[in-house]
């Protein structure tokens, strides 16, 4: 049974307006989803690939360049939402090959500073467009 405080939380979440966040400086979604959605003070950034928005192509075939571009894209989306990397509280990293974990960590540390956001990383069978890495983020801003 849910406590009344839980019910208040669910009611307030269901009435919160979803705001679409979009940036022309990041690649447009390649499916039926938004680059990001903001609900209250929370920004949910969709998975980002290492695609250059101006060309629509991957910046390179290697994990390092794709990770850099993925994070640059996330940075542009956060900026469009009035946030930056310091607002990120959680990321998820999807890798084509877990052997690239150390490379992604090196790139990641150039964008995030301590205290680092919480993070999960997974090796997956395949990513969209045969990408090497995909990164998503959740950020929190003051209302």
C-alpha positions in Angstrom: 0.0 0.0 0.0 1.3 3.5 -0.9 1.6 6.1 1.8 -0.1 9.4 1.4 3.3 11.1 0.8 3.9 8.7 -2.1 0.6 9.6 -3.6 1.4 13.3 -3.4 4.6 12.7 -5.3 2.9 10.7 -8.0 0.1 13.4 -8.3 2.7 16.2 -8.7 4.7 14.3 -11.3 1.6 13.5 -13.4 0.6 17.2 -13.5 4.1 18.5 -14.3 4.4 19.8 -17.8 6.9 18.3 -20.2 9.0 20.8 -22.1 10.8 19.7 -25.2 14.5 20.8 -25.3 16.2 21.0 -28.7 19.4 22.4 -30.2 20.3 22.9 -33.8 23.9 22.5 -32.7 23.3 18.8 -31.9 22.0 16.1 -34.3 18.3 15.9 -34.7 16.7 12.7 -33.3 16.9 9.7 -35.7 13.6 8.3 -34.4 10.4 9.3 -32.7 12.0 10.9 -29.6 13.2 14.3 -28.4 16.8 15.4 -27.9 15.7 16.1 -24.3 12.7 16.6 -22.1 12.6 18.8 -19.1 10.1 18.1 -16.3 10.3 20.5 -13.4 14.0 20.9 -12.5 15.0 17.6 -14.2 16.4 17.4 -17.7 16.4 14.0 -19.4 18.9 14.0 -22.4 18.4 11.2 -24.9 21.2 8.9 -25.9 23.7 10.9 -28.1 25.9 9.4 -30.8 29.2 10.9 -32.1 27.5 12.5 -35.0 28.3 16.0 -36.2 25.1 18.1 -36.5 26.4 20.0 -39.5 27.2 16.9 -41.6 25.0 14.3 -40.2 27.9 11.9 -40.2 30.1 10.3 -37.5 33.2 12.5 -36.7 35.3 9.3 -36.9 35.2 5.6 -36.8 37.0 5.4 -33.4 35.5 5.4 -29.9 37.5 8.3 -28.7 36.3 10.8 -31.4 32.7 9.5 -31.1 32.8 9.9 -27.3 34.0 13.4 -27.6 31.3 14.3 -30.1 28.6 12.6 -28.1 29.5 14.7 -25.1 29.8 17.9 -27.2 26.3 17.2 -28.4 25.0 16.6 -24.9 26.7 19.9 -23.9 24.8 21.8 -26.6 21.5 20.2 -25.5 22.2 21.1 -21.9 23.0 24.7 -22.9 19.7 24.9 -24.7 18.0 23.9 -21.4 20.0 26.5 -19.5 22.3 23.9 -17.9 25.8 22.6 -18.3 27.9 19.5 -17.4 28.0 20.6 -13.7 24.2 20.0 -13.5 24.4 16.4 -14.7 23.6 13.9 -11.9 23.5 10.6 -13.8 24.8 9.3 -17.1 24.6 6.0 -18.9 27.3 4.9 -21.3 26.6 2.3 -23.9 29.7 0.7 -25.6 30.0 -1.5 -28.6 33.1 -3.0 -27.0 33.9 -2.9 -23.3 37.6 -2.9 -24.2 37.0 0.8 -25.0 36.0 1.6 -21.4 39.3 3.2 -20.5 39.3 5.4 -23.6 35.8 6.6 -22.8 36.9 7.3 -19.2 39.7 9.6 -20.5 37.3 11.5 -22.7 34.6 11.6 -20.0 37.0 13.2 -17.4 37.5 16.2 -19.8 33.8 17.1 -19.5 32.9 16.1 -16.0 34.6 17.3 -12.8 34.3 16.1 -9.2 31.9 15.4 -7.8 31.3 13.1 -10.8 27.7 12.2 -11.7 26.5 8.7 -10.9 27.1 6.5 -14.0 26.4 3.1 -15.5 28.2 1.6 -18.4 27.2 -1.4 -20.5 28.5 -3.3 -23.5 25.7 -3.9 -26.0 25.4 -6.0 -29.1 24.8 -3.1 -31.4 24.1 0.6 -31.3 22.1 2.8 -33.8 24.0 3.5 -37.1 26.7 1.0 -35.9 28.0 3.6 -33.4 30.9 2.8 -31.1 29.4 4.7 -28.1 26.2 6.3 -27.0 25.8 8.4 -23.9 22.6 9.7 -22.2 22.4 12.1 -19.3 20.0 13.3 -16.5 20.6 16.8 -15.2 19.0 18.8 -12.4 18.6 22.6 -12.4 17.0 25.1 -10.0 13.5 26.1 -11.0 
